[in-house]
Amino acid sequence: MQQHNINIPTHSPLPSTNGTSRELPSTDMHVDMQEAARAAERARLRQGIMHVRIRHFYCTLEEMFDPSLRGQCFVVGTGTGRPNEPGRVIDASPAAIRLGVSPGMPLRRAHRIAPRTRFLPASYDRYQPFLQKLRERYRTYSRIIESIPIADTFIDLRGCELTFDSPVALAERLCAEIAEMGLTALIGVANGKAIAELAALMSRKDGRQGVLYIPGGREASFVQTLPLSMLLQLRAAGTGIL
């Protein structure tokens, strides 16, 4: 018995008003549109800037070198670090900050505020291996990075070659990797450097690591909620970004 192969079309043409026929969009076209949408979303996510701020970088390292400092009131200063000589506070332990000492303050003033505080000179040679590890870690996230004083940096996501679904997930991943080094990271993500830095400052929660993402278009409403003292902490402000 002879067999006949009948080809059944996957979709039927639809009649048009002028008597001709038109076809429904093909499955391939639908897939292409979905892929184009995903590509556009990936491109949008890579427009952001990630600001990484290491909390109490110098003091944390000094505690690693000398565990007896943990929980104590101490500061790391420029020069000899002695409060009776010219110099400024580079970093202050949480206990010293609670007494009113803050980074940038003259050492003499810090001593007047907290006379029982222990004053240490910065050990830059011992800090360098940690700084190098941090910078190497940052470069795995983007080929475009801008380091600023201490261990902080701006990471431009346009240079990121990693696959990620959201900036928050990417920042949380970096936070966890920095925590493995014994350091605490505060990370802000936004479309500009100044807003990303403010987001990092506001991400702090009880001294723990934190991530805060400010989507594009919400910058103004975010800044309006901040105290003026927070704006004065911006390092990016000096670059004319604001």
C-alpha positions in Angstrom: 0.0 0.0 0.0 1.4 3.3 -1.0 2.0 5.9 1.8 1.6 9.6 1.3 3.5 12.1 3.4 1.4 15.1 4.2 3.2 18.2 5.4 1.1 20.1 7.9 2.1 23.8 8.4 3.0 24.8 12.0 0.8 27.8 11.6 -1.9 28.9 9.3 -2.0 32.1 7.4 -4.4 34.7 8.5 -6.6 36.5 6.0 -6.1 40.2 5.6 -8.6 42.9 4.7 -7.2 43.2 1.2 -7.7 39.5 0.3 -4.0 38.5 0.7 -2.7 36.4 3.5 -0.3 37.2 6.3 1.5 34.8 8.6 1.9 34.9 12.4 5.3 35.7 13.8 7.5 32.6 13.8 8.8 31.0 17.0 12.4 32.0 16.0 11.4 35.6 15.8 9.8 35.4 19.3 13.0 33.9 20.7 15.1 36.6 19.0 13.0 39.3 20.6 13.4 37.7 24.0 17.1 37.5 23.6 17.3 41.1 22.5 15.3 42.1 25.6 17.7 40.1 27.8 20.7 41.8 26.1 19.2 45.2 26.7 18.6 44.4 30.4 22.2 43.2 30.7 23.5 46.4 29.1 21.3 48.5 31.5 22.7 46.7 34.5 26.3 47.4 33.4 25.7 51.1 33.4 26.2 51.4 37.1 29.1 52.3 39.4 29.9 50.2 42.5 31.6 52.0 45.4 33.4 49.8 47.9 34.2 51.2 51.3 36.2 49.2 53.8 35.0 49.9 57.3 37.8 50.6 59.8 40.4 49.3 57.4 43.5 50.4 59.4 42.1 49.6 62.8 40.9 46.1 61.7 44.4 45.3 60.4 46.0 46.6 63.6 43.7 44.2 65.5 44.9 41.4 63.3 48.5 42.2 64.1 47.7 42.7 67.8 44.5 40.8 69.0 44.7 42.5 72.4 43.5 45.7 70.7 40.0 44.2 69.9 37.3 46.1 71.7 39.8 48.7 72.9 39.9 52.5 72.4 42.7 53.3 70.0 43.5 55.4 66.9 45.9 55.1 64.0 47.6 58.4 63.2 50.0 60.0 60.7 53.7 60.5 61.4 54.7 59.0 64.8 51.1 58.7 65.9 52.0 60.5 69.1 49.3 62.9 70.4 51.9 65.5 71.5 53.3 65.8 67.9 51.7 67.2 64.7 49.5 64.7 63.0 46.0 63.6 62.3 43.8 60.6 62.9 43.7 58.2 60.0 41.3 55.7 61.6 39.6 55.3 64.9 38.3 52.2 66.6 34.5 52.0 67.2 35.2 52.5 71.0 37.2 55.7 70.2 34.5 57.0 67.8 31.9 56.5 70.5 33.9 59.0 72.6 33.9 61.6 69.9 37.1 60.8 68.0 36.9 60.9 64.2 39.2 60.4 61.2 40.8 63.6 60.0 40.9 65.1 63.5 44.2 66.4 64.9 45.9 64.0 67.2 46.1 66.6 70.0 42.4 67.2 69.9 41.7 63.4 69.9 43.9 63.1 73.0 42.0 65.9 74.7 38.7 64.2 73.9 39.8 60.7 74.9 43.0 61.0 77.0 43.1 57.2 77.8 43.0 56.3 74.1 46.0 54.4 72.7 47.7 56.1 69.8 49.5 54.0 67.1 51.5 55.1 64.0 50.3 53.8 60.7 52.3 50.8 59.5 52.0 51.3 55.8 54.4 48.5 54.9 52.3 46.0 56.7 49.1 47.3 55.1 50.4 46.9 51.5 49.8 43.1 51.1 46.2 43.6 52.1 45.7 46.5 49.8 47.2 44.5 46.9 44.8 41.6 47.6 41.9 43.9 47.6 42.9 45.5 44.3 43.4 42.1 42.7 39.9 41.2 43.9 38.4 44.4 42.5 40.0 43.7 39.1 38.2 40.4 38.9 34.9 42.3 38.9 35.9 45.0 36.3 38.8 46.0 34.2 37.8 49.7 35.0 38.5 50.6 38.6 39.5 53.8 40.4 41.2 53.5 43.7 40.8 56.3 46.2 42.6 56.8 49.6 42.7 53.9 52.0 41.3 50.7 50.5 38.2 52.1 48.9 37.5 52.1 45.2 35.0 52.8 42.5 34.2 49.8 40.2 32.7 50.6 36.8 30.4 47.8 35.8 30.8 48.6 32.1 34.1 46.8 32.4 32.6 43.8 34.2 32.9 40.5 32.4 31.1 38.4 35.0 27.6 37.2 34.5 25.1 38.6 37.0 21.4 39.0 37.3 21.4 42.1 39.5 23.9 44.6 40.8 22.8 43.7 44.4 23.7 40.0 43.8 27.1 41.1 42.4 27.8 43.4 45.3 26.8 40.8 47.9 29.1 38.4 46.3 32.0 40.9 46.6 31.0 41.6 50.2 31.3 37.9 51.1 34.7 37.6 49.4 36.0 40.6 51.3 34.7 39.2 54.6 36.8 36.1 54.0 39.8 38.4 54.3 38.6 39.5 57.7 37.4 42.9 56.5 34.0 44.5 56.4 32.8 46.1 53.2 30.0 48.6 52.7 29.0 48.8 49.0 26.7 51.2 47.2 25.6 50.9 43.6 24.2 53.7 41.4 24.5 55.3 38.0 27.0 57.9 39.3 30.0 58.0 41.7 28.6 60.4 44.2 25.3 58.6 44.6 27.1 55.2 44.8 29.3 56.6 47.6 26.4 57.9 49.5 24.6 54.6 49.1 27.7 52.8 50.6 27.6 55.2 53.6 24.0 54.4 54.1 24.3 50.7 53.7 25.9 50.3 57.1 23.9 48.3 59.5 25.1 47.8 63.1 28.7 47.8 61.9 28.1 44.8 59.6 28.6 44.6 55.9 25.9 46.1 53.8 24.7 46.7 50.2 22.5 49.5 49.0 21.3 49.9 45.3 19.8 53.2 44.1 18.1 52.6 40.7 18.3 55.2 38.0 15.7 57.9 38.3 15.5 57.6 42.1 18.7 59.6 42.9 16.9 62.9 43.9 14.4 61.2 46.3 17.3 59.3 47.9 19.5 62.4 48.5 16.5 64.4 49.9 16.3 61.9 52.8 20.0 62.4 53.8 21.4 64.8 56.5 23.8 67.5 55.4 26.5 65.9 57.5 26.4 62.8 55.2 27.0 64.9 52.1 30.1 66.4 53.7 31.6 62.9 54.0 31.7 62.5 50.2 35.2 62.0 48.7 33.7 62.2 45.2 32.4 65.7 45.9 35.9 67.2 45.3 35.9 65.9 41.8 33.0 68.1 40.7 30.6 65.2 40.4 27.8 66.7 42.5 
